[in-house]
């Protein structure tokens, strides 16, 4: 999310307080905050993004990315191992 600079801390806390937001990260680059949203069904994501996150003060712009699979470091090491 791109957030108005004076609102970054308050916005991060407001996002962290939302039911489906599991983590909020302050990041560098094009965006200011990244929120990890966890829902059981993809349909719920629309409700969270437009019904909850969009109402948080200070947010200028969002980009929603959907993860299909998660990998841990252990999984990635095994995936790229040449079997030695």
Secondary structure, 3 states (H helix, E strand, C coil): CEECHHHHHHHHHHHHCCCCEEEEEECCCCCCEEEEECCCCHHHHHHHHHHCHHHCCCEEECCCCCCCCCCCHHHHHHHCCCCC
